[in-house]
Amino acid sequence: MADGRARVLEARGVDMAFGDKQIFEGLDLSVYEGEVLVIIGFSGSGKSVLLKLLSGLIEPPRGVVRYRDQDIADMREPELVSMRKSMSHVFQSNALFDSINVLENVGFGLLEHTKMGDAEIRARVVQCLEWVGLGEEVLMRMPAQLSGGMQKRVALARAVATEPRIILYDDPTGGLDPISVTRIGDMIENLQNELRLTSVIVTGDMKIAFRVADRMALIHQGHIAHLGTPDYFRECDAPEVIEFVRDPEGQAIRY
């Protein structure tokens, strides 16, 4: 999918193991500017580990991970800080601070990493909440006062508050009811259309995957076994793909 777009993240020849469990063996993957890349795979295949590798949170014992063609392992501290400022994470658990309210949660990165005043931070937080379909009435609420779906939306708002160019989503719809899942899909699409981000999404929800993806990557047996558009995955007859995109009777699911 290069089509003239810059490659912003890249893994080449990556091996990764935890104890005796081999996670990746020669894994290769590129992420291009402005695309939505959805990563799928069986439980334990290393989907979340791959997000941590791409963001520089962990380093592979073998292989290279690059950010804009620069080896992350060779970066100096100022370069690492710049890279991390360009990225945001939406964690599987939302990772909201339970002792502070929504305003403080969404504005945390702005308070820590910018010179914005309180009024500017509040205005930015309100704008980000509007993007995810929430109003000012939630500003003073604590995370425990929010439903699971609302917590996910607050986490999305926090992720975009610092104006990142890349967002890494770890199972953004996990544990939600079908209506909340649909709403989160709406939010991801709206943010993508509004901000033209580069998004890498780990999910087991195939409805969301087919809805938002430009490309999909299936991790299988330690490497990217299949990489292509949603149409490629709809038509692919490989057994490991069929398990994801077919119903129990073997009929294609029309996402």
Buried (B, 14 or more C-beta within 10 A) or exposed (E): EEEEEEBBBBBBEBBBBEEEEEBBBEBBBBBBBBBBBBBBBBEEBBBBBBBBBBBBEEEBEEBBBBBEEEEBEEBEEEEEEEBBBBBBBBBBEBBBEEEEBBBBBBBBBBEEEBEBEEEEBBEBBBEBBEBBBBEEEBBEBBBEEBEEBBBBBBBBBBBBBBBBBBBBBBBBBBEBEEEBBBBBBBBBBBBBEEBEBBBBBBBBBBBBBBBBBBBBBBBBEBBBBBBBEBEEBBEBEEEBBEEBBBEEEEEEEEB
